[in-house]
C-alpha cells in the first residue's frame, strides 16, 4: 500500500475579520519553504479588500500569481483552489495534506465544519482532515462568542481539532499592531512544528 507522502499545508481564509493574520501566516509558510494549498472564500475576499490595500484577484490562477509574486514563492509552491474545484488534492483523503489551518475562521465556517456540511471546498477540505485524523487548526476571530459558537468549538476540540482564537498576548510588550499579529502567527507555526523567529518565547531574553 502506498503511504501518503503529501506534506503540504492547506491554508483557508474565510470571512472573519483578521486578514492580517492570514497574510502574515501565508508569508511565513512561503519563507519556510512549505508547499501551500490556498483557499479563499468569497467573504474573505471582501474582508481582504476592506482591511488591506491589496487588490487581490478573484480568479484562482490570478490569485496564485499575485501571492506567488508578492511573497517570492518558488514555482508551484502555492496552489490556489476555487470553492468548487472538487478535483483538488484537499478534497480527498487519498491525497490529503499533512495539516490544515483556517485563519481567520468565521463562525459560519466553524458551524459548517462542526456539522460536516461540505458545501464548498474549504468545508470539504476540513471534513477530510477530520475523517483522516490529520491536524486541523481553526483560528476563530469573533467577539463575543455565543453559546452556539462555543458548542461548535467544544465539539471540534473533542474530535482533536486545535481551537486557537486570535487572542494575542502582551507579555512580549508589543509596540506595533504587527507585533500582535506575529504573536498569533507564531503560536500557529509552533503547532505546525515550523521553526520561526517571530518573537521571543516565554522565559527567554527579549
Secondary structure, DSSP 8 states (H G I E B T S, - for coil): --------EEEEE-SSS-HHHHHHHHHHHHHTT--EEEEE-HHHHHHHHHHSS----SSHHHHHHHHHHHHT--TTSEEE--TT-TTSGGG-GGG--SEEEEEEE-HHHHHHHHHT---SHHHHHHHHHHHTT-EEEEEE--SS--HHHHHHHHHHHHTT-EE--S----TT---SHHHHHHHHHHHHHHHTT----SS--TTS--
